Amino acid sequence: MNSNPAKKLVVVTGGSRGLGLAICRQLLLHGYAVVAVSRTYSEAFSALQNSNEDLHFIEADLSRLDDIQGICSTIVKQYGRPYALINNAAVGYDGVLATMHNSEIDTLMKLNIQAPILLSKYLIRPMLLNRGGRIINISSIIARTGFNGLSVYAASKAALEGFTKSLAREVGKAGITVNCVAPGYMQTEMTNSLKDEKLESIKRRSPLGRLASPEDAAGALIYLLSEHATAVTGTVLTVDAGSTA
C-alpha cells in the first residue's frame, strides 16, 4: 500500500507512545504521511490511526540490528522513498553504572545509537535519489548536563549528537539536512521514575516554571522539517523550558 504520493513521507521510530506519538500527531496535522516503527501498538496510536489513513505502522524491535536493513527495504517498497527520518526510539535505564547489568548497557547502546546509525545509513540512500531530505535525531539535555544514574544514557545521546554533526557534513551537498532536537524533562513514561520532588525541583530551575511538553518538542521538529529550515543543519535545537539557560 503506497502512501499518498502528494504527501511527504516521514519515518518515526518509537512512534506509538510518549514523544513519538506526539510527533506523529503533529506530522499528520501538518500534512505529512507517516510510517511509525515501534515494538508496541498502543491504544492511543490505534485511535490516531483509525482517524488518519496517512498513518502506517511497522512492528519492530530496533535493538535487533540485523533486522534494520529489511525494515528499511519494506518501508521503501510499501510506502515509497521517505522525505525524512526521525530517530526517536530510545531506552533509558535508571541506575548507577557500578550495578548496571551488562545486558542493559548492551541493549541501550544498540537501541539509542547503533540503530539510528543503521536506519540513517539505509534511508539516506533513497533520500540521495530524491536529492533532498531530513534526518532528525532525538537527543536529550542529559548529553551535555549529565544526571546521576543516567551515565550510559548520556553517553548514547552525546554519541548521537557527534554523529549528527559529522553526517550533516557528509550529506549536505545532496540537499539533506541532519539535526538533533534535545528535549528537557517531559512527562512521559521514560521520566515516570522521577519522584514528585525531583520533578518539582526541575520545574523550579526553569525560567518558565514548567516542564517542556512532548508537543513543544514535536513543534521543533515541524520547524526542522519545513522549508524555513533549509539552512539549518548539524545543530542541536534544545527544547527544555529554559532549564539549561
Secondary structure, DSSP 8 states (H G I E B T S, - for coil): ----TTS-EEEEETTTSHHHHHHHHHHHHTT-EEEEEES---HHHHHHHHT-TTEEEEE--TT-GGGHHHHHHHHHHHH---SEEEE-------S-GGG--HHHHHHHHIIIIIHHHHHHHHHHHHHHHHT-EEEEEE--THHHH--TT-HHHHHHHHHHHHHHHHHHHHHGGGTEEEEEEEE---SSGGGTTS-HHHHHHHHHHSTTSS---HHHHHHHHHHHHSGGGTT--S-EEEESTTTT-
